[in-house]
Amino acid sequence: MDNHPAEQSRFRHRRAELAYEVTGRGPIAVYVHGGLVSRSVEDRMGLFRWTPVLDAGRCLVRYDARAHGDSTGEPVDADYTYASLADDLLALLDHLGAAGPVDAVGASMGCGTVLHAAVRAPARFSRLALLLPPTAWATRPAYARANRASAETIERDGAEAWLAARGDRPRPAVVADVPELPPTPPAGLLPSVLRGLAGSDLPAPVEVAALRCPVLILTWAKDPGHPVSTAETLADWLRDAEVHVSRTRADVATWGERIARFLNRPTSR
């Protein structure tokens, strides 16, 4: 990232090595990426700009989720549920020695990870920025069925056949020009990752409603995998939440500035 060199490192947790990077100085803001991608893939996609967050005086910690990117994993379906991935996030905070509450940002799968970690250990988080909340609750079963079918296709026909069929699906217009890169989990782990995600959901409404920290929700329009309805329902349940829906690629490019302003907003905690 511009003028902000990153320090690369790794740590072990539950049969895996998780790769992470620390950039900048100041209060910690940890970021959790979406499913099947990684830090480097998101950088190549050019969706999110982190320089504003660093310029706002944050120490940005990004890591590759279990079995994604440079992190390792095993073919254990339960390792890839949102709740299990939240355990990895909390372990990373322990590894970093984060004694006080931190800010957390999560996209899609990372949104689920962050929310599960926050409801489990609310005192460890000061603010949450939830990007692209995924299908949840009533809209989740169809997504789960599709993921289980994808896992079966990979095991029966191979990852290449699944990727070929996946390439034919329509993409949200707001990100139609963003390059779609191959998934980062190894082919041998993809079925477990997909089944873990199929077995996931966002926390129950009563758990979400108990959160007291400020929340920023950013999403984009007309994406069945990340319906605006999830973002709006989350905002209805949360005590201190704001939602912004992007309808153009140029507006998505403002998310870094929006997150930076949000993280610098005073809290009562």
N, C-alpha and C positions, 0 to 999 in steps of 0.2 A: 504494500500500500504506500502511496506517495509519501516520502519523507518519514515513514514510520516502519523501521525494520522490525521483523517478527523473529522471536526466539522460539525455535522448534524443540519439542520435547515429547516424551511418552511416559505413560504409567500403566501398571498392571491392575486389573480389577476383574474378578470373576472370570478367570480362564481366558482373558483377552488382554491385548496391549492396545491402549487407546492413544492415538496421536493427537497432539494439540499444539497450539501456538499462542504466544503471549505478545501483544503489540501495545506499545504506549505505556504511560504511567498514570496513576490516579485510582479512583474507585473502580472496582471490577464490574465489567459488563460482559457476561458470558453469552455466546451465541450458539444455537443448536440448529443445524441445517435440516433440510427436508429429506424425505425418503429417497433412497437409491442414488443420491448425488454425493457430494463431498465438498470440502472447502475449495479445493482447486477447480472442481467442475463448476461450482457456483461462480467463482471468479471468471472462468472462461465464458460463462453465460452472460456475465455483465449485468445481472439483475440488481444486485444490491451494492451500494457504495458505502464503505465503512469509514472513509476519511473524515466525514463530519462528526462521527462519534468520537474518533481519536482526537480531532481538533477541539472537541468539547471537554477534553481532559479526562477521558476514560481509558482504563487499561482493558483492552478488548481481548478476551479469551475465546478462541474458536477451536473446535475439535471435530474430528471425524467420528461419527457414531460407530458403534460396534459393527464390524464387518463392512463398513463403508470406507472408501478412500484408502488411507494408510493405516487404518485400524484393523485389527484382526477380529475373528469371531469363530464360532463353531456352529455346526448344523443342529441347533437346538431352537425350535420354534419359540419357546417361551422367552428366550433371550431378547426377542425383538418386539415385544409388546411395548406400548407407551409406558406402562408402569415399570417394566424392567429397565427400559432406557432411562427413565427418571432416576433409577438407582445409580446408573452410571454417572449422570449429571451430579448428583449429590456426592458421589465418591470423588469426582473431579474437584469439587469445592473443598472437600476434606484434604485432598492431595495438595491443593494450592494454599492451604492454611487460611481459608476465608472464614475468619471468626465472626464477622458481622454480616448483616444482610447485603446481598449483591443485587444488581440489576440483571435481568435475564431477557433475552430475545430469542424467539424460536419461530421457525417457518415450517408450516405443514406438519410433518412428523415431529419436527422440533417444537412446534406449538403444543402438541400433545405431550411431549416429554416435559416441557417447562410447566405446563398446567398440573400434571401429576406430581412433579417435584414440589410445586408450590402448595398444593393442598396437603401433601404429606408433611412438609416442613415449612410452614408459612413464615416463621421468624427468620428464615435464611434469605428472604427475597424482599427487596425494597420497592421495585417497580417491575412490571412485566410488559414487554412489547410482543404481541402475538400477531405474526404475519401469516396470512393465508390459512386461517383455521379450516381444518379438513372436514369432510363429511362426518357427522356425529349424530348419535341418538337415532331419530327416526330415519335419517338419510344414510345411516351406516350399513345396514344389512346388504344393500345392493353392491356397495363397494367391497364388502367382505367376501361376497360370493365371487366377484370378479377376481379378487386376489387369490382366492383358493383355486379357481379355475386356471389362473396363470401359473401357479405353482405346479399344478398337474400337467399343464402343457409343457413346461420346462422339463419335468421329469420324464415325460413320455416322448417328446419330440426334440428336446434340446432348446437351449437359450436362443439360438439364432432364429428358430421358427417363431418363438414368442416375440422376439424383437421385431421381426418382419410384420407380424400381425399388429403389433403395438404401434408401428409407424403409420398405419392407416387411419388411426383415430383422429378426429378433429381436435384442434388446439384452440384455446381461448384467443380471440382476436387481439386482445391487449398485449399478448406475448408471442404472436405468430411469427415475429421476426427473430426470436431468440433461438439460438442453436440448441437442438435437442441431442444430448450426448448419451452414449451408452451408460447403463447403470454401473455403479462402481463395485457393488458386492460381487465376488467371484461367482461364476455360474453354479458351482457346487453349493453355495450358501444362499442363492437367490430364493429357492423354494421356502427355506426356513424364514428368511426375512419377510417374504410375502405373506406367509401364514401367520407370522407374528403380528404383522400389521393388520391382517384380517381379524385377528382376535383382540384388537385394540378398540378403544373408544375414548372420548374425552371423559373426564371425571363426571360423576353424577351432579345434576343441578344443585342439590343441597350442599355439596362440597364446594362447587364453584361459588355459590352465593356467600359462603363463609369467608372468602378471601377479602382482606381489608386494603391491600396495597393498590395504588393506581395502576390502571391497565390501558395501554394503547393497542387498538386492533386495526390492522391494515390489511385490506384484501383487494381483489379486483373482480370485475363483473363477469358474469356468464362463463363460469368455470364449474362444471358439475362436480369435480373433485374437491373444490373449495367453495362451496355455495355461500353466497352472501347471507343466507338464512342462518348459518352457523355463527357468523360474526355478530349478526343482530341479536340472536338469542343469547349469546355470551354477554353482550353488552346489557341486555335486559336483566340478567341475573347478577352481574357484578355491581358492587356498590359504587365504584369510581372508575368508569370506563368511557372512552371515546372511540368512535369508529370512523374510519375514512375508507371510502371505496374508490378505487382508481378505475378509470375507463379508457385511459390512453397509456401508451408506453412512456410518454414524457412525464406523466403524473407519477408512475411507478418510480421513475428516477428521482423523485423528491423524497422517497421514503427514508433515505439516510439522514437528511436534514430534519425530517419530522421526528425520527427516533432521537436524534441528538437533542432537539428542543425538549422533547418529553422527558428524557433522562435528566436534564438539568432543571426541570420544574421542581420547586420545593415540595416536600411531603411533610405530613404531620407526624410521621413515625420517627 
